[in-house]
Amino acid sequence: MATVALVTEGRAKRRTPKHHRLTLALPYLIPAVVLYGWFLLYPMLDAVRLSFFEWSGFRIQEPVWVGFDNYVRLFTQDAVFWTAFGNSVVWVILSLILPTGIALILALGLNRKMVGRNLMRAVFYIPAVFASITVAAMWRWIYNPTLGFVNQFLEAVGLGAWTQSWLGDPQFALGSIFIANIWQAVGFSMVLFLAGLQTVPVELIEAAKLDGANAWQRFRAVTVPALRPTTIVVIILTIINSLKVFDLVVGMTGGGPAQSTQVLALWSYTQSFTNHQFGMGGAVATVLLIVTLALVIPYMAWSMKGEDR
């Protein structure tokens, strides 16, 4: 018994420092946890809660429990929701292909030694530091039907027949906004890829050259595997930023014309704060949250599983 008591006492002594460290860390962790919970978790959970109520948002009216009725209306009667859903899906797919691909090509090019390399890196990155609403204002002027650069340029080169009301035509509006998004998004992904390229082992590149590998073979066999962690981060951030696109659309078209550029985040805002249907707005926000988690979590799990192997 005495031996058991000594062993127990010894284990207790070994645990003490760990508990002591946790106790010391708690005062520093609690403020961050409280702020995170108040400003991020609570609004998110409250939006999910509101999706089961019918409420105008005014204090004089109490929320009324309606269960899944908002979701039924959303999926069966709200045509704008499906337009917004389709536009958001298209936006995510195009964002994973075009800005990400262009950013990788730019990073590969600007990773080489050349005159003015740092200046070019800065030029490509500058749009990423602009607020989205600022970018929207700039591109509204660029697309202006009479004074904008695009139509003026087309007329100057003899292609006046191609001039359009780029943001006023439902066929071109979403694509026009997406081009502005490419201009803004490429710089950030390019910087991430540039940082990732610095971790590519030079000795492996040199060894591949000695083995006779050409540039494409070196890129595929050495660079791509080394960029895997960076690519994971870029893809996850691209998916998240694409699904929550809001400022650009609001600033350039406001979801029009005829709801042709509507996206899920904007439709959630419109339902809540313009139409005063907080229940429907919460339902759209909940769908957006589920779609985001459904895309990001499986990819993160697959990526982490690949790293474990």
LUMGUBA-570371 format. One line per 2 residues: number of its first residue (from 0); their letters; for each residue y, x, z of N, C-alpha, C. Coordinates in steps of 0.05 Angstrom, whole numbers, plus 5000, padded with zeros to 4 digits. Atoms other than C-alpha are relative to their C-alpha. Layout:
N
NUM> a> Y X Z Y X Z Y X Z  ...
END
This chain:
309
0> ma> 4976 5017 5000 5000 5000 5000 5025 5017 5000  4977 4982 4999 5046 5057 5017 5005 5013 4973
2> tv> 4996 4988 5027 5033 5087 4948 5013 4980 4982  4988 5021 5017 5049 5021 4914 5029 4997 5007
4> al> 4972 5003 4992 5112 5016 4954 5017 5022 4990  4985 4977 5010 5133 5086 4934 5005 4998 4970
6> vt> 4997 5003 5029 5119 5072 4860 5022 4979 4994  4980 5021 5005 5159 5007 4863 5028 5010 5006
8> eg> 4974 4990 4993 5215 5042 4898 5011 5020 4979  4992 4981 5021 5214 5097 4845 5010 4986 4975
10> ra> 4992 5015 5024 5218 5047 4788 5027 4988 5004  4974 5012 4994 5275 5012 4822 5023 5020 4998
12> kr> 4980 4980 5001 5312 5077 4828 5006 5008 4971  4995 4993 5028 5301 5092 4754 5016 4979 4985
14> rt> 4986 5022 5014 5328 5024 4734 5030 4999 5008  4973 5003 4990 5391 5031 4776 5021 5011 4981
16> pk> 4979 4990 5017 5430 5076 4729 5006 4982 4976  4996 5018 5023 5418 5028 4670 5016 4975 5008
18> hh> 4984 5023 4990 5443 4968 4710 5028 5008 5006  4973 4991 4993 5500 5010 4734 5017 5003 4975
20> rl> 4985 4997 5024 5520 5027 4663 5009 4973 4989  4993 5026 5010 5517 4954 4643 5023 4987 5016
22> tl> 4979 5010 4983 5560 4936 4703 5027 5012 4993  4975 4986 5007 5611 4988 4683 5010 4990 4973
24> al> 4991 5008 5027 5612 4963 4611 5010 4971 4999  4993 5028 5002 5619 4889 4627 5030 4994 4999
26> py> 4972 5006 5001 5694 4890 4642 5012 5005 4973  4990 4994 5026 5705 4920 4573 4989 4981 4979
28> li> 5013 5018 5020 5656 4873 4537 5010 4971 5002  4993 5029 4996 5678 4807 4568 5024 4991 4984
30> pa> 4977 5010 5016 5748 4803 4536 4993 4997 4970  5007 5002 5028 5719 4817 4467 4981 4977 4995
32> vv> 5019 5022 5003 5662 4767 4477 5015 4973 5002  4985 5025 4997 5711 4714 4501 5017 4994 4975
34> ly> 4984 5003 5024 5758 4725 4442 4983 4992 4976  5018 5006 5022 5700 4725 4393 4990 4971 5002
36> gw> 5011 5027 4997 5672 4661 4422 5022 4979 4996  4978 5020 5001 5740 4626 4426 5010 4997 4971
38> fl> 4987 5001 5027 5767 4644 4357 4981 4998 4977  5019 5001 5022 5703 4648 4316 4978 4980 5005
40> ly> 5023 5017 4996 5644 4614 4347 5008 4971 5006  4992 5027 4993 5680 4554 4377 5010 4983 4975
42> pm> 4992 5015 5024 5716 4533 4312 4977 4993 4981  5023 5005 5018 5652 4541 4273 4982 4978 5011
44> ld> 5017 5020 4988 5611 4500 4321 5014 4973 5001  4985 5025 4999 5666 4448 4327 5001 4987 4973
46> av> 5000 5011 5027 5668 4440 4251 4973 4986 4995  5026 5013 5003 5593 4426 4253 4999 4974 5016
48> rl> 5000 5024 4984 5603 4376 4309 5016 4977 4987  4983 5021 5013 5659 4340 4272 4987 4988 4975
50> sf> 5013 5010 5024 5614 4333 4211 4984 4975 5006  5015 5023 4992 5577 4279 4250 5017 4977 5010
52> fe> 4981 5020 4991 5640 4239 4265 5017 4991 4977  4978 5009 5018 5691 4198 4226 5026 5002 5016
54> ws> 4975 4995 4985 5760 4221 4248 5022 5007 4981  4977 4994 5017 5829 4222 4217 5015 5025 5008
56> gf> 4986 4977 4990 5853 4280 4259 5023 4994 5017  4978 5008 4983 5905 4240 4296 4990 4993 5028
58> ri> 5008 5004 4972 5904 4236 4372 4997 4970 5007  5001 5029 4993 5914 4160 4371 4973 4988 4992
60> qe> 5026 5010 5008 5845 4152 4339 4978 5017 5011  5023 4986 4989 5781 4170 4374 4980 5005 4979
62> pv> 5022 4995 5020 5726 4203 4333 4977 4980 5004  5022 5020 4999 5670 4154 4316 4975 5013 4990
64> wv> 5026 4988 5008 5598 4178 4314 4989 4985 4976  5012 5013 5024 5569 4165 4245 4974 5014 4991
66> gf> 5026 4986 5006 5508 4212 4246 5003 5016 4974  5001 4984 5025 5490 4239 4177 5014 4985 4977
68> dn> 4986 5015 5021 5533 4188 4139 5018 5017 4983  4982 4983 5016 5583 4241 4119 4985 5017 4980
70> yv> 5016 4983 5018 5528 4284 4089 4989 4982 4977  5010 5018 5020 5500 4224 4052 5022 4994 4979
72> rl> 4977 5005 5018 5569 4208 4023 5006 5025 4984  4994 4975 5014 5579 4281 4006 4981 5005 4977
74> ft> 5020 4994 5020 5514 4288 3967 4997 4978 4979  5006 5022 5018 5513 4220 3934 5025 4987 4988
76> qd> 4976 5014 5010 5585 4196 3924 5024 5018 4994  4977 4982 5004 5631 4257 3924 4996 5018 4976
78> av> 5003 4984 5024 5634 4282 3853 5015 5027 5001  4985 4975 4997 5687 4334 3871 4984 5021 5015
80> fw> 5016 4981 4984 5639 4365 3921 4982 5016 4981  5019 4986 5018 5589 4380 3866 5014 5019 4980
82> ta> 4984 4982 5016 5644 4409 3822 5007 5025 5015  4993 4977 4983 5666 4453 3880 4975 5017 5005
84> fg> 5024 4985 4995 5594 4472 3894 4992 5017 4976  5006 4985 5024 5581 4492 3822 5019 5023 4995
86> ns> 4981 4979 5004 5645 4531 3817 4996 5023 5020  5006 4979 4980 5628 4569 3882 4976 5016 4992
88> vv> 5024 4986 5008 5559 4586 3856 5006 5019 4976  4992 4983 5024 5588 4611 3789 5017 5023 5010
90> wv> 4982 4979 4990 5641 4650 3827 4983 5022 5013  5016 4980 4987 5588 4685 3870 4984 5017 4980
92> il> 5016 4985 5020 5544 4703 3810 5017 5019 4984  4982 4982 5016 5602 4730 3769 5011 5023 5017
94> sl> 4989 4979 4982 5629 4768 3829 4979 5022 5005  5021 4979 4996 5562 4803 3839 4996 5017 4975
96> il> 5005 4985 5025 5561 4824 3765 5025 5015 4992  4977 4988 5013 5632 4838 3741 5015 5019 5019
98> pt> 4985 4981 4983 5675 4866 3799 4982 5022 5011  5018 4979 4988 5615 4902 3830 4992 5020 4979
100> gi> 5007 4981 5022 5594 4932 3763 5023 5018 4992  4976 4985 5007 5664 4953 3745 5007 5020 5022
102> al> 4994 4982 4977 5674 4983 3815 4981 5024 5000  5020 4978 5001 5610 5024 3808 5006 5019 4978
104> il> 4993 4982 5023 5630 5050 3739 5025 5017 5007  4976 4986 4992 5699 5068 3765 4994 5022 5020
106> al> 5007 4981 4979 5670 5103 3826 4985 5024 4988  5015 4978 5013 5622 5144 3783 5019 5017 4984
108> gl> 4981 4984 5016 5679 5164 3737 5019 5015 5017  4980 4987 4984 5729 5180 3791 4987 5019 5021
110> nr> 5013 4980 4982 5677 5220 3831 4998 5027 4987  5000 4974 5014 5681 5274 3778 5027 5014 5004
112> km> 4975 4985 4998 5732 5329 3781 5016 4997 4974  4982 5004 5023 5791 5313 3736 5029 5000 5009
114> vg> 4972 4999 4993 5866 5318 3734 5009 4971 5007  4989 5026 4992 5901 5260 3770 4979 4982 5012
116> rn> 5021 5017 4990 5837 5236 3802 5009 4983 5025  4991 5015 4976 5869 5218 3869 5021 4979 4993
118> lm> 4980 5020 5009 5927 5183 3834 4986 4975 4989  5015 5023 5012 5878 5140 3794 4985 4984 5020
120> ra> 5013 5014 4978 5839 5124 3856 5019 4981 5014  4980 5016 4987 5902 5100 3889 5009 4976 4983
122> vf> 4991 5022 5017 5923 5059 3829 4980 4977 4999  5020 5021 5001 5857 5022 3826 4996 4987 5027
124> yi> 5004 5012 4974 5856 5011 3901 5024 4983 5009  4976 5014 4991 5928 4985 3909 4997 4970 5000
126> pa> 5002 5029 5000 5912 4913 3888 4985 4989 5024  5016 5010 4978 5862 4908 3945 5016 4996 5025
128> vf> 4984 5002 4976 5917 4916 3997 5020 4976 4999  4982 5023 5003 5958 4858 3969 4988 4975 5013
130> as> 5010 5026 4991 5953 4790 4003 4992 4983 4976  5010 5016 5022 5914 4741 3960 5022 4982 4989
132> it> 4980 5019 5009 5972 4693 3958 5022 5015 4983  4982 4983 5016 6016 4750 3931 4989 5004 4972
134> va> 5014 4996 5026 5965 4765 3877 5001 4974 4984  4999 5026 5014 5964 4690 3860 5028 4996 4987
136> am> 4973 5004 5011 6040 4689 3851 5005 5018 4976  4997 4981 5022 6038 4751 3807 4986 4990 4975
138> wr> 5016 5008 5023 5984 4724 3762 5009 4973 4989  4988 5025 5010 6018 4656 3757 5022 5007 4979
140> wi> 4980 4992 5019 6075 4692 3724 4988 5012 4975  5014 4988 5023 6028 4732 3680 4989 4978 4981
142> yn> 5011 5022 5016 5996 4667 3656 5020 4979 4992  4980 5021 5007 6062 4629 3648 4999 4994 4970
144> pt> 5004 5007 5029 6056 4591 3582 5022 5010 4982  4978 4992 5018 6125 4610 3556 5010 5029 5005
146> lg> 4990 4974 4993 6147 4673 3593 4979 5020 5009  5021 4982 4989 6081 4702 3616 4992 5022 4981
148> fv> 5008 4977 5016 6055 4769 3593 4978 4994 4980  5023 5005 5018 5990 4743 3564 5008 4987 4974
150> nq> 4992 5014 5025 6020 4694 3515 5020 5016 4984  4980 4983 5014 6078 4741 3499 4986 5022 4985
152> fl> 5015 4979 5013 6028 4796 3483 4985 4990 4976  5015 5012 5023 5985 4751 3439 5018 4994 4977
154> ea> 4981 5005 5022 6046 4730 3399 5010 5025 4988  4989 4974 5010 6070 4802 3393 4980 5013 4981
156> vg> 5021 4987 5017 6003 4824 3362 4990 4981 4978  5007 5019 5022 6000 4764 3314 4978 4981 5007
158> lg> 5021 5019 4992 5951 4723 3355 5012 4976 5014  4986 5022 4987 5999 4667 3372 4983 4975 5001
160> aw> 5017 5024 4999 5946 4615 3356 4981 5000 5024  5018 4998 4977 5906 4640 3416 5015 4994 5026
162> tq> 4985 5006 4975 5962 4625 3466 4990 4974 5012  5010 5024 4986 5941 4575 3518 5017 4995 5025
164> sw> 4991 5006 4973 5964 4541 3581 4976 5008 5018  5024 4989 4988 5915 4586 3618 4992 4987 5026
166> lg> 5006 5013 4975 5921 4552 3685 5002 4970 4998  4997 5029 5003 5934 4482 3658 4978 4988 4984
168> dp> 5022 5010 5016 5872 4476 3614 4974 5003 5016  5025 4998 4984 5807 4458 3652 4980 5020 4989
170> qf> 5019 4982 5012 5768 4501 3602 5005 5029 5008  4992 4972 4995 5806 4565 3619 5009 5006 5029
172> al> 4986 4995 4974 5834 4555 3689 4983 5016 5019  5017 4985 4981 5774 4579 3731 4996 5029 4991
174> gs> 5004 4973 5010 5762 4639 3686 5025 5017 5004  4974 4986 4997 5836 4657 3689 5003 5009 5029
176> if> 4998 4993 4972 5834 4656 3765 4981 5023 5006  5020 4979 4994 5771 4698 3765 5009 5027 4991
178> ia> 4990 4974 5009 5804 4752 3724 5019 5012 5020  4982 4990 4979 5858 4757 3777 4983 5010 5024
180> ni> 5017 4991 4978 5802 4762 3829 4987 5027 4994  5011 4974 5008 5770 4819 3790 5021 5022 5005
182> wq> 4978 4980 4997 5837 4856 3789 5004 5008 5030  4996 4994 4971 5842 4850 3865 4976 5011 5014
184> av> 5024 4994 4984 5770 4859 3886 4987 5027 4993  5014 4976 5009 5749 4920 3845 5006 5024 5018
186> gf> 4991 4976 4985 5789 4971 3886 4984 5004 5026  5014 4997 4974 5755 4956 3953 4971 5009 4996
188> sm> 5028 4992 5005 5684 4960 3925 4999 5028 4989  5000 4973 5011 5703 5023 3887 5002 5021 5022
190> vl> 4998 4982 4977 5724 5057 3952 4974 5003 5015  5026 4999 4986 5658 5038 3985 4980 5016 4984
192> fl> 5018 4985 5016 5619 5065 3926 5007 5030 5000  4992 4972 4999 5660 5129 3926 4991 5013 5026
194> ag> 5010 4989 4975 5644 5138 4000 4970 5004 4999  5029 4998 5002 5570 5126 3985 4992 5024 4982
196> lq> 5007 4978 5018 5571 5177 3928 5003 5027 5014  4997 4974 4986 5593 5231 3977 4975 5007 5016
198> tv> 5024 4995 4985 5526 5223 4012 4976 5007 4982  5022 4993 5018 5485 5237 3949 4995 5029 5002
200> pv> 5006 4971 4997 5449 5304 3961 5005 5015 4974  4994 4984 5024 5477 5355 3912 4976 5015 4991
202> el> 5024 4984 5007 5413 5396 3916 4980 4984 4984  5018 5016 5016 5373 5337 3890 5010 4996 4971
204> ie> 4989 5002 5027 5420 5329 3831 4994 5025 4984  5005 4974 5014 5414 5403 3815 4970 5003 4994
206> aa> 5029 4998 5006 5338 5400 3822 4992 4982 4977  5007 5018 5023 5335 5341 3774 5010 5012 4974
208> kl> 4990 4987 5025 5378 5380 3724 4980 5022 4992  5019 4979 5007 5330 5439 3729 4974 4989 4989
210> dg> 5025 5012 5010 5272 5392 3716 5004 4987 4973  4995 5010 5026 5306 5370 3652 5008 4971 4999
212> an> 4992 5028 5000 5329 5301 3674 5028 4996 4988  4973 5005 5012 5386 5272 3633 5017 4984 5020
214> aw> 4981 5013 4982 5447 5237 3663 4989 4973 5010  5011 5026 4992 5414 5168 3663 4977 5002 5019
216> qr> 5023 4996 4983 5350 5193 3694 5009 5010 5028  4990 4991 4974 5389 5229 3749 5013 4977 5015
218> fr> 4988 5023 4987 5429 5166 3762 4979 4981 5012  5020 5019 4992 5368 5122 3766 4982 5010 5022
220> av> 5019 4989 4981 5323 5169 3806 5013 5011 5025  4988 4987 4977 5373 5202 3853 5024 4984 5011
222> tv> 4976 5013 4991 5440 5166 3855 4995 4972 5011  5004 5028 4991 5416 5094 3859 4986 4998 5027
224> pa> 5012 5002 4973 5368 5105 3918 5019 5009 5022  4982 4990 4979 5421 5145 3955 5023 4980 5006
226> lr> 4979 5020 4997 5471 5088 3944 4990 4974 5012  5012 5026 4990 5424 5035 3972 5015 4989 5024
228> pt> 4986 5012 4977 5459 5027 4040 5028 4990 4992  4974 5008 5009 5527 5024 4006 4998 4974 4983
230> ti> 5004 5023 5017 5502 4974 3955 4995 4975 5016  5005 5023 4982 5476 4929 4010 5025 4989 5012
232> vv> 4974 5009 4988 5544 4928 4044 5017 4987 4979  4983 5011 5021 5580 4915 3978 4991 4972 4992
234> ii> 5011 5026 5009 5534 4858 3958 5005 4979 5022  4996 5020 4979 5538 4824 4026 5029 4992 5002
236> lt> 4972 5006 4998 5613 4830 4030 5010 4983 4975  4993 5015 5024 5619 4805 3958 4991 4971 5002
238> ii> 5009 5028 4997 5577 4743 3972 5017 4985 5020  4984 5013 4980 5616 4727 4035 5028 4994 4990
240> ns> 4973 5004 5010 5684 4737 4003 5001 4980 4977  5000 5018 5023 5664 4698 3941 4997 4971 5010
242> lk> 5003 5028 4990 5641 4637 3981 5024 4990 5015  4976 5010 4985 5704 4635 4023 5026 5003 4984
244> vf> 4975 4998 5016 5753 4645 3965 5017 4975 5003  4982 5022 4993 5813 4602 3980 5028 5005 4990
246> dl> 4971 4994 5006 5881 4635 3974 5006 5001 4971  4994 4997 5028 5876 4653 3901 5001 4973 4986
248> vv> 5002 5027 5013 5856 4582 3880 5024 4983 5008  4977 5015 4990 5909 4550 3924 5026 5009 4987
250> gm> 4975 4989 5010 5963 4596 3899 5003 4998 4970  4998 5001 5029 5946 4591 3825 4998 4972 4988
252> tg> 5004 5027 5011 5922 4520 3813 4999 4978 5021  5003 5021 4980 5913 4484 3879 4974 4984 4996
254> gg> 5026 5014 5005 5843 4464 3855 5001 4985 4973  4998 5014 5025 5869 4432 3791 4996 5018 4976
256> pa> 4994 5028 5007 5875 4414 3736 4975 4982 5001  5022 5020 4998 5832 4352 3748 4977 5011 5016
258> qs> 5021 4989 4982 5794 4389 3804 4982 5020 4987  5018 4982 5014 5766 4437 3753 4997 5027 5013
260> tq> 5002 4974 4986 5779 4498 3797 4994 4996 5030  5006 5005 4972 5758 4466 3862 4977 5017 5010
262> vl> 5022 4985 4988 5715 4509 3908 4995 4988 5028  5009 5013 4975 5679 4492 3973 5020 5004 5023
264> al> 4981 4996 4978 5728 4525 4021 5025 4983 4997  4976 5016 5005 5788 4491 3989 4994 4970 5003
266> ws> 5007 5028 4998 5752 4424 3985 4997 4992 5030  5002 5006 4971 5736 4428 4060 5028 4997 5012
268> yt> 4972 5001 4990 5810 4442 4074 5014 4974 4991  4987 5024 5011 5833 4386 4028 4990 4974 5013
270> qs> 5010 5024 4986 5787 4335 4059 5010 4997 5028  4991 5002 4972 5809 4353 4129 5030 4996 5003
272> ft> 4972 5000 4994 5883 4366 4125 5017 4985 4979  4985 5015 5019 5904 4329 4062 4991 4971 4999
274> nh> 5011 5027 5000 5857 4269 4060 4996 4989 5028  5004 5008 4972 5852 4267 4137 4972 4988 5004
276> qf> 5028 5008 4995 5776 4260 4134 4986 5025 5012  5010 4976 4988 5757 4313 4184 4969 5001 5001
278> gm> 5029 5000 5001 5685 4290 4185 4989 5010 4974  5009 4990 5027 5677 4301 4110 5007 5029 4997
280> gg> 4993 4972 5002 5715 4366 4115 4981 5018 5016  5020 4985 4984 5668 4389 4171 4973 5001 4986
282> av> 5026 5000 5015 5608 4369 4128 5000 5020 4978  4998 4980 5021 5633 4411 4070 4999 5028 5012
284> at> 5000 4974 4987 5646 4469 4117 4972 5008 5010  5027 4995 4991 5576 4462 4146 4982 5008 4977
286> vl> 5016 4993 5024 5545 4463 4077 5007 5028 4991  4992 4973 5008 5586 4525 4061 4988 5021 5019
288> li> 5012 4982 4981 5561 4558 4125 4970 5004 4995  5028 4999 5005 5489 4541 4109 4994 5017 4975
290> vt> 5004 4985 5025 5495 4567 4038 5005 5030 5005  4994 4972 4995 5526 4632 4063 4977 5013 5015
292> la> 5022 4988 4984 5472 4644 4115 4974 5001 4983  5024 5000 5017 5418 4625 4064 5000 5022 4980
294> lv> 4999 4978 5019 5443 4678 4017 5000 5027 5013  4996 4973 4988 5461 4734 4065 4977 5008 5017
296> ip> 5021 4992 4981 5406 4732 4118 4974 5009 4985  5024 4989 5014 5346 4737 4069 5005 5027 4987
298> ym> 4995 4975 5013 5380 4793 4032 5001 5023 5021  4999 4980 4979 5395 4831 4097 4972 5006 5010
300> aw> 5027 4996 4990 5323 4820 4121 4984 5016 4980  5015 4985 5021 5295 4845 4054 5010 5029 5000
302> sm> 4990 4973 5001 5341 4905 4055 4991 5017 5024  5009 4986 4976 5324 4924 4127 4970 5006 4999
304> kg> 5029 4995 5003 5250 4916 4111 4995 5023 4981  5002 4978 5018 5259 4963 4053 5006 5027 5013
306> ed> 4993 4975 4986 5292 5015 4098 4977 5008 5019  5021 4993 4981 5235 5010 4148 4977 5013 4986
308> r> 5022 4987 5014 5185 5027 4094 5007 5029 4994
END
